Amino acid sequence: MAMITAMSTKGQIVLPKQIRTALNLNAGTQFIVFSDNDNILLKPIKEPKRSEFEALLKRVQDWTRESGMSESDIGDAVKAVRRRKRKA
């Protein structure tokens, strides 16, 4: 679906009602904004469903178990990254 809209002097853009309705976008919906050359993409930020989060958590737990990682390995990795960031 393609439609034309305009930007206000304050940089605000009105999303056409047909698009807001189709995507179930309401006042207060937050977006992440991507730009690439002369293209702009608005992606709504939606809270994941609990089942999606739990599925992702299970995948991570399975991966860490299969790779032989322990809780202390994860803590050590976090500390190492923080040390590198402080030096940068």
C-alpha positions in Angstrom: 0.0 0.0 0.0 1.5 3.3 -1.0 0.1 6.8 -0.1 1.4 10.3 -0.1 1.8 12.4 3.0 3.7 15.6 3.9 6.1 16.6 6.7 5.2 19.6 8.9 7.5 22.5 9.8 8.1 20.6 13.0 9.2 17.4 11.2 6.0 15.6 12.0 4.5 13.1 9.5 0.9 12.0 9.5 0.5 8.3 8.7 -2.7 8.0 6.6 -5.7 6.5 8.6 -6.0 3.5 6.2 -2.4 2.5 7.0 -2.9 3.1 10.8 -6.0 1.0 10.8 -4.5 -1.8 8.7 -1.5 -2.1 11.0 -3.4 -1.4 14.2 -1.3 1.6 15.1 -2.5 3.9 17.9 -1.4 7.1 19.4 1.8 6.5 21.4 3.0 3.7 19.1 6.8 3.9 19.0 8.8 3.3 15.8 12.4 2.6 15.0 13.5 4.8 12.0 16.0 3.5 9.4 17.5 5.5 6.6 19.4 4.4 3.6 20.4 6.9 1.0 17.1 8.5 0.1 14.8 5.8 1.7 13.2 6.0 5.1 11.6 3.0 6.8 9.4 3.3 9.9 9.1 0.0 11.8 6.6 -0.2 14.7 8.2 -1.4 18.0 5.9 -4.1 19.4 6.3 -5.9 22.7 6.9 -9.6 22.0 4.3 -12.1 23.2 5.4 -14.0 26.2 5.4 -17.2 24.1 7.8 -15.7 21.7 10.1 -14.6 24.5 10.0 -18.0 26.1 10.8 -19.7 22.8 13.8 -17.4 22.3 15.0 -18.1 25.8 14.8 -21.8 25.3 16.8 -21.5 22.1 19.5 -19.6 23.9 19.5 -22.0 26.8 19.8 -25.0 24.4 22.6 -23.3 22.5 24.6 -22.5 25.7 24.1 -26.0 27.0 25.3 -27.5 23.6 28.3 -25.3 23.5 29.3 -26.1 27.0 29.0 -22.6 28.4 28.5 -22.1 32.1 26.9 -19.2 34.0 30.4 -18.1 35.1 31.5 -18.1 31.4 28.7 -15.6 30.6 29.7 -13.4 33.6 33.3 -13.5 32.5 32.3 -12.5 28.9 30.2 -9.6 30.1 33.1 -8.3 32.3 35.6 -8.6 29.4 33.3 -6.5 27.1 32.8 -3.9 29.8 36.6 -3.7 30.2 37.1 -3.2 26.5 34.5 -0.5 26.4 36.1 1.4 29.2 39.5 1.4 27.4 38.0 2.6 24.1 
